[in-house]
Amino acid sequence: MAEIVWTAQAAECLDQVFGWIEKDNREAAVGVVTGIYSKVQLLKNQPRIGSRYLGIEDREVREILYGHYRIPYLIRSEELIEILGVFHSAMRIEEYLK
């Protein structure tokens, strides 16, 4: 089972998602953030469940989807997965994943 760590940028992204949704509906914000977190937990046992992110070739960066959100992650080893961010699907994440 792999350990999952969130980068500072990923944690900030998740906070921003919460804050944006919370403006209209706190309960919905809690639901979305909880859903994203639960989806990420699947990576512990299935780290390659996400599709390969083709914009980066020198590292194994993959992404999973939750609703309208893309969650890129880096497989550092079989024991360590690093969450790189949480981005709305309309965003160009290439700028953030250099």
Secondary structure in CASP SS format (residue, H / E / C, confidence):
PFRMAT SS
TARGET T0000
AUTHOR 0000-0000-0000
METHOD secondary structure of the structure
MODEL  1
M C 1.00
A C 1.00
E E 1.00
I E 1.00
V E 1.00
W E 1.00
T C 1.00
A H 1.00
Q H 1.00
A H 1.00
A H 1.00
E H 1.00
C H 1.00
L H 1.00
D H 1.00
Q H 1.00
V H 1.00
F H 1.00
G H 1.00
W H 1.00
I H 1.00
E H 1.00
K C 1.00
D C 1.00
N C 1.00
R H 1.00
E H 1.00
A H 1.00
A H 1.00
V H 1.00
G H 1.00
V H 1.00
V H 1.00
T H 1.00
G H 1.00
I H 1.00
Y H 1.00
S H 1.00
K H 1.00
V H 1.00
Q H 1.00
L H 1.00
L H 1.00
K H 1.00
N C 1.00
Q C 1.00
P C 1.00
R C 1.00
I C 1.00
G C 1.00
S E 1.00
R E 1.00
Y C 1.00
L C 1.00
G C 1.00
I C 1.00
E C 1.00
D C 1.00
R C 1.00
E C 1.00
V E 1.00
R E 1.00
E E 1.00
I E 1.00
L E 1.00
Y E 1.00
G C 1.00
H C 1.00
Y E 1.00
R E 1.00
I E 1.00
P E 1.00
Y E 1.00
L E 1.00
I E 1.00
R E 1.00
S E 1.00
E C 1.00
E C 1.00
L E 1.00
I E 1.00
E E 1.00
I E 1.00
L C 1.00
G C 1.00
V C 1.00
F E 1.00
H E 1.00
S C 1.00
A C 1.00
M C 1.00
R C 1.00
I H 1.00
E H 1.00
E H 1.00
Y C 1.00
L C 1.00
K C 1.00
END
